[in-house]
Amino acid sequence: MEETAQHWLHALSAPMAALNGASYTAAEYFEGDDQSDLERWWGISNRAQLLDMLGMADNGHATELSEAYWQFQRCLPSEWQALLARLPARERIKHEYAARTFADCGPGGTRAWDLGRMSFLLRAGLKKAYITVDESLYLHYRLALRARHYYNRWDTYLAGYVFGKALWNASGNSDEALAAELERQGNEHWNRCIQLNLRLGASELLASLPWDMELPEAQRPESLEEDCWS
């Protein structure tokens, strides 16, 4: 696979690279010393645990809002208001959050929050020799297929990641505090760092990697377990 295509795949984890001061395009995420503590933050200390975690690309935190984004795009305004009126308080807050963010992230909603983190895990896992380069590229290609299904450009993908992170940040709050905490996320320090660093450090890079750029289909390595996510 050509280097430019590899850079496109690795850029799926650009928001996390922006947060952690990592490489936007290097296959191993951190160039030089490995600063990723997968065991502490993810409970991952071996290959099997890493590959098992990849299922979050389809069944991760984003499923919490997938129905809300789906309903918002298909409901008439009167139907949407009627739906909100029937929901418990916490679900109503999350549906209203989906409605407010839909214009920026589109129907993909917060799927990028899971896709971007799985890209990070692959790159960090490669650094730790849990997987090979060919395995990482193949699994990244499978992430890319999903990203292109849900989003139509880098802007909506990156917005989906930030909105997903914001919801995750606020999810531990009570029903009474959730709405206010979600409103506050736009000024949250680390969210602002991600957006600032992406604008200053990755805007030219992403402009050189068109969203619809041709990506050669990566072949599944024989070394991947038969039941591995893809």
Residue pairs with C-beta under 8 A, 6 or more apart in sequence:
1 137
1 216
1 218
2 216
4 209
4 213
5 213
5 214
5 215
5 216
6 25
6 27
6 137
7 24
7 25
7 205
7 209
8 144
8 209
8 213
8 215
9 119
9 137
9 140
9 141
9 143
9 144
9 215
10 23
10 24
10 25
10 26
10 27
10 119
10 123
10 140
11 24
11 25
11 154
11 202
11 205
11 206
11 209
12 115
12 116
12 119
12 140
12 143
12 144
12 147
12 157
13 29
13 116
13 117
13 119
13 120
13 123
14 24
14 116
14 158
14 198
14 202
14 206
15 112
15 116
15 158
15 161
15 162
15 165
15 194
15 198
16 22
16 116
16 117
16 119
16 120
17 23
17 24
17 29
17 120
17 202
18 24
18 193
18 194
18 197
18 198
18 201
18 202
19 190
19 193
19 194
19 197
20 30
20 35
22 29
22 30
22 31
22 35
23 29
23 30
23 31
24 201
24 202
24 205
25 205
26 123
27 123
27 126
27 133
27 136
28 123
28 124
28 126
28 127
29 36
29 120
29 123
29 124
29 126
29 127
30 36
30 124
30 127
34 124
34 127
34 128
36 124
36 127
36 128
38 44
38 45
38 50
38 121
38 124
38 125
38 128
39 45
42 53
42 121
43 49
44 50
44 53
44 121
44 125
46 130
47 125
47 130
47 131
50 121
50 125
50 130
50 131
51 131
51 224
51 225
51 228
51 229
52 229
53 118
53 121
54 118
54 121
54 122
54 139
54 228
54 229
55 229
56 114
56 117
56 118
57 114
57 115
57 118
57 142
57 143
57 146
57 229
58 114
58 146
58 229
60 113
60 114
60 117
60 118
61 110
61 113
61 114
61 164
61 167
61 168
62 109
62 110
62 111
62 112
62 113
62 114
62 164
64 94
64 110
64 167
65 94
65 97
65 98
65 109
65 110
65 167
66 109
66 111
68 94
68 95
68 97
68 98
68 99
68 109
69 98
69 102
69 107
69 108
69 109
70 107
71 80
71 83
71 95
72 80
72 95
72 98
72 99
72 102
73 102
73 107
75 83
80 99
83 95
84 92
84 95
84 96
87 95
89 175
90 175
90 178
93 175
93 178
93 179
93 182
94 167
94 178
96 179
97 163
97 167
97 182
98 109
101 109
101 159
101 163
102 109
104 155
104 156
104 159
104 163
105 112
105 151
105 156
105 159
105 160
105 163
106 150
106 151
106 152
106 156
106 160
107 150
108 150
108 151
108 156
108 157
108 160
109 150
109 160
109 163
109 164
110 160
110 161
110 163
110 164
110 167
111 146
111 147
111 150
111 151
111 160
111 164
112 147
112 150
112 151
112 157
112 158
112 159
112 160
112 161
112 164
113 160
113 161
113 163
113 164
113 165
113 167
113 168
114 164
115 143
115 146
115 147
115 157
115 161
116 161
118 143
119 140
119 143
122 131
122 136
122 139
122 140
122 143
123 136
125 131
125 136
126 132
126 133
126 136
131 139
132 221
132 223
134 218
134 221
134 223
135 221
135 223
135 224
137 218
138 218
138 219
138 220
138 221
138 224
138 230
139 224
139 229
139 230
140 218
141 215
141 217
141 218
142 229
142 230
144 215
147 157
148 211
148 212
150 157
150 160
151 157
151 160
151 211
152 211
153 211
154 206
154 209
154 211
157 211
158 198
162 191
162 194
162 195
165 191
165 194
166 182
166 185
166 186
166 188
166 191
167 182
169 181
169 185
169 188
169 191
170 178
170 181
170 182
170 184
170 185
171 178
173 181
185 191
220 230
224 230
